Each structure stands twice: as C-alpha cells, then as structure tokens.
Amino acid sequence: MKLIKTEDDKKKFEELKNMKPRSLVSLSKKKELYAWVKSKTPKLQDGKHKLSTMVYWILHDIDDFPQCKYAKPGETCELGLGMVYSGDVRNCRDGYVGACSRKCVKMKTENLEKRKKTCLEKYGVDNVFKTDEYKKRFKEWLDERGVVNPFQLESVKEKSNKTRKERYGYEYTMQSPEKRKLASDNYLKKTGYTHQYKNPEIRAKIKRVLDSKTDEENEKSILQRSKTIRGKFYDRMCGCETVPVFSREEFLDIDGHERRLRSFRWRCTKCGDEFESQINYNNMKRFKNPARCLKCYPLISDGTSNNERTFDDFVSSCYSGGILTSDRTLLHPYEVDIYIPEKKLAFEYDGLFWHNSINRPDNYHLEKTERCEERGVQLIHVFEDEWLNKRPIVESRVKNLFGVYDKTVYARKCSVVEVDSKTSRAFQEENHLQGSVSAKVSLGLECDGELISLMTFGKSRFSKKYDWELLRFCNKLGYHVPGAASRLLKHFERQHHGESLVSYADRRWSTGNLYRRLGFSLDHKSRPNYFYQKGQMRYSRVVFQKHKLKDVLKVFDPAQTEVENMMNNGYYRIFDCGNLVFTKTIE
C-alpha cells in the first residue's frame, strides 16, 4: 500500500477501518489519530476539503485526486473542468461520484442520445425546453420579474460571474486567452476564417442590412446609440471625486473623435478647485474618475507617491538582504510594491484613493493575499492613513517581522497585574494599530513598575454563542516580550474554566500563527470588511449606518441606499482582507 508503510501506520489504519461511520464525526477528538490522518493526506490540507475525504483516501489507498472517467487520458474533459475532481467525496464510505460534475456526465455522447430519445418519445421534441408548455411557463416567470432575459437579473448575473470565476479564473469566459484561441481555432476549422467579421458571407450580410436602410436611418441609429452610451458615462462622472462643470448636452453633442482631444472644465470635490482636463476614457469605462486633480493627487515620474517612497525606504533600512521593489515575478502580471524572497515576505502600500471601490474590485486585496499564501509568502497591507497617522506603531510592527527589537524582556521575569480602564485605553491607543476598545478584563505584564504588555477581554461582540472575546493584545513599542501572550491568557483561563473564547486575526497583518501556538483552532475565514474613505482618512462603517446618515451627512436622500448616499457626499468604500476567526474552549 502507498500510504501504509510502518507498523504504527498499520495500527492506525486498522483503528480507522474498524470505526463505525457515525464515529467518524468524533474523530477530531482523538488527537493522535486525527493528526495521523492529516499527515497522510497533505494534498487535502488547504482548508477546502472535509474530513470524510481524508478518511476515504486512506481507506482506499489514494494519494492523488482520481481522474474523471469521462476525460480522455492526458486531456481535459469536454467542459474544460480539468481531469481531476474539484469537490469532496459524498461520504467516507461511498466516495466520489465518478465524474467532475453532472454536466460532464450529461455531455457524454451516449447520455445525450439517450436523453434525446426519451424526450422524443414523451414530448415529441429532442429537448424538453422546446415544448410549448415549458416556453409558456418560462415566459410567465420572466414577466413576473419584469425582464426579457434572465441574465438581466442581478442575482443571475452575480451567480453566473461567480461560477465562471471559480471554474475558469475569469468572470467572462472570453477574457481567457486560451478560450479566445480555442474559439478562433474552432471557427477556423469550420469556416476557414479566424473571426466571423473576416468571413465574406458575414460581411456581405451586414452590408445588405446597412444598404437596406437610408443614410438618415443609419446615422440616427448610430447617433442614438452613441448618445445613450455617453449619457451613461456622463452620469457616472457625477459620482466621482472630480465632477463635470460642463453640461450633459454639451458633452453629448461632441463628436466621438473630437471629444478625445478636447479639454473640459472640472471641479474637485476634495479641495473645491476648478481645472481643465481631457477625459481619461479607460478610467471612465472602468467606473474610475475620468479626470484627475493634480493639486490633490500630483503626478510623480515613477508613479510612486512620496509617502510610499518613505515607507519603501524604511523597509529597506530594516533588512540588509535582497529586496525587490515594484516586483511582477511573484503575482504576474500584478505588481507587489516590495518583495523579499529570502524572508518569504511582501509589502503593499495601499493609497486610499487608488485602492477604494471606485478604482479596485472589492476582493482585490484579499485575492492578492491568498495568491501570495499559495506561494508560501506573507503579504502585509499598509493603508495610507496608518502610515500617516500611526507611523510609530507601523514601524514597530514591521521591525518585529524582521526580528528587530529595541529591548527584550522575558514574560517569566514580569508580574501579572490587572490594569484599570483609563490606563488600558491609553496603552492601546499608543501601541495597537486598531486603537482602543472597551473591555471588561484588562491584564498586563509589568517589569520594574512599567507596563510593557497588555491583553484585554470582553463579551463576544459579533456572536452570542461564545462567552468571551479576546479583544486586544499588544506589547509596548520596541519591546519583545517572549511568552507574554501565553502567560496572560493562562491567567485569564484559570478564572473561566469551561467557557468559550473567540478572537479575530486581521489578514492584512497576520497569518494566525500566534493563535495556533496559544491552542486556538481556526473556525472560518470571514469576508472582507469595508471602511469609508474620504481624502486621506478611513472611517468605520458603523458610524455611517443608514439610520444615522440623516444626522451626519450634508446631502441625504432616504430613497437611496447607504452606499449611494455616501458617494453623493464624496465617501467611497475601501475593503480589507477579512479576518481569520479563531475559537477555543477553556479547559
């Protein structure tokens, strides 16, 4: 057998084999056996596979993902889903279903013919969707939702985009170079042309349609379409940080070629100044600002801001080894500001304006982080306001990543003390990047009468199923206190036996290793959180909940959503990487 090599492996295998199906639910409680199962299935330790899959692999001596039986040897299956199974087994006894997906099974020739034959016998057509009854029901379904096509529904669009993103890595299939080449090759085989518009028959058909209309009809159709598109673009401009001073009619009346060369008058909502600028069409089509205020966002020759330069210089001063700046080798074709291959460490300086939801997708930061994790690299995201307003804390945390400290004090040489609320808040503001938060219990370590470490606890803020939440842990800036977290947590646990504890690790800065050393287990990964950005400041979304907006915004429309109202006032969302949620039962 491939997986069973030693006598200890044989004993563990027999123990696992003799367990009843229901007993597998409690397998995680048998720490030695559970650890052995995980060690024998390294390819399933990515957080995406169930325990039943690991057990099935061991019981059936599988060391790699089995091949889809409908895929040809050495080739991907017809649907482009790949040769291997993307999901888990149904359960640890029955195993895999035998194919990548139900669609793959349906596409098999024999199954297609069988389905067609059955449909012909029952309905008189080769596909049930061609029946009058189905067409009638489908039209009624569309009429209820007020659409002509199901893809006009936002829910259908989002689901379709998500499926394509997971399956192919692109929201739209034809964004993939491989798919475009495949489509071109297939069309070439069928017609002898690489594209339909190179086909003389298609070109002749288009010409016949155009010739059948008068010049006035063609001109009117083109002008109407152009105005509709440009009208939508103009409306989007009004939601940007730079808004047009010129009228909508003036914009629509300009010819397509001429408007690319003409400058317009704009007003910056940040500083209030007016300026002239041409329209940045690429940005406009991607919902970005069509013009740029050079007073608020000046151009720099290498595309790097002054603040980003100072951050790069600081990181370089902390490490004397090889540092790559503006690197594209790690996440090609995307750029990483700083990459240190020897340390498996990377940094991103995220300017608030250029990284808000107008200029970046919502999952942009998370996607970069996860792609780095797949390569064994930790990516640190530093927001612009953190570097400007809390620079000493950021510098201290960056130094810690390189093992650079001003002073080292061991926790065993310190005394544990209860810290009053006022001192606790002040210490958090000075030493924690997220600032202070109210806590019921604040424990600290003192050395020679000086507070050098702090851990706070309170009732769980976001989930009622946990008794306590570990809210904050931080050391004094420049201090390295080995064993501080462990000692403070044990002191708390002595008074709270049998109770549950939850805590959250910010994925922009942490991989959760400290929590694992403290005995916590990863419960799940939360979705990215968002803040509101205006200028060089970030604001908590809690302050701008919709029922509070009428009191905090200058312009408020109750018919609009929270996000729309915020954008009307110059606030834009900016997303982080989400949290790692860790839990622990105090024993």
Sequence and secondary structure as in RCSB ss.txt:
>XXXX:A:sequence
MKLIKTEDDKKKFEELKNMKPRSLVSLSKKKELYAWVKSKTPKLQDGKHKLSTMVYWILHDIDDFPQCKYAKPGE
TCELGLGMVYSGDVRNCRDGYVGACSRKCVKMKTENLEKRKKTCLEKYGVDNVFKTDEYKKRFKEWLDERGVVNP
FQLESVKEKSNKTRKERYGYEYTMQSPEKRKLASDNYLKKTGYTHQYKNPEIRAKIKRVLDSKTDEENEKSILQR
SKTIRGKFYDRMCGCETVPVFSREEFLDIDGHERRLRSFRWRCTKCGDEFESQINYNNMKRFKNPARCLKCYPLI
SDGTSNNERTFDDFVSSCYSGGILTSDRTLLHPYEVDIYIPEKKLAFEYDGLFWHNSINRPDNYHLEKTERCEER
GVQLIHVFEDEWLNKRPIVESRVKNLFGVYDKTVYARKCSVVEVDSKTSRAFQEENHLQGSVSAKVSLGLECDGE
LISLMTFGKSRFSKKYDWELLRFCNKLGYHVPGAASRLLKHFERQHHGESLVSYADRRWSTGNLYRRLGFSLDHK
SRPNYFYQKGQMRYSRVVFQKHKLKDVLKVFDPAQTEVENMMNNGYYRIFDCGNLVFTKTIE
>XXXX:A:secstr
  S  SHHHHHHHHHHHTS GGGGGGGGGSHHHHHHHHHT GGGTTTTS HHHHHHHHHTT  S  B TTS TTS
  TTS  SB  S  SSTTT   SSS HHHHHTSHHHHHHHHHHHHHHHSSSSGGGSHHHHHHHHHHHHHHT SSG
GGSHHHHHHHHHHHHHHHSSSSGGGSHHHHHHHHHHHHHHHS SSGGG HHHHHHHHHHHHHS HHHHHHHHHHH
HHHHHHHHHHHHTTSSEEE S HHHHHTS HHHHTT  EEEEETTT  EEEE   HHHHHTTS SS  TTTS   
TTS  HHHHHHHHHHHHH  S  EEEEEEEETTEEEEEEEGGGTEEEEEE TTTTSTTTS TTHHHHHHHHHHHT
T EEEEEEHHHHHHSHHHHHHHHHHHTT  SEE  GGGSEEEE  HHHHHHHHHHH TT     SEEEEEEETTE
EEEEEEEES SS TT SEEEEEEEE TTEE TTHHHHHHHHHHTT TT EEEEEEETTT  SHHHHHTT EEEEE
    EEEEETTEEEEGGGG HHHHHHH SS  TTS HHHHHHHTT EEEE   EEEEEEE  
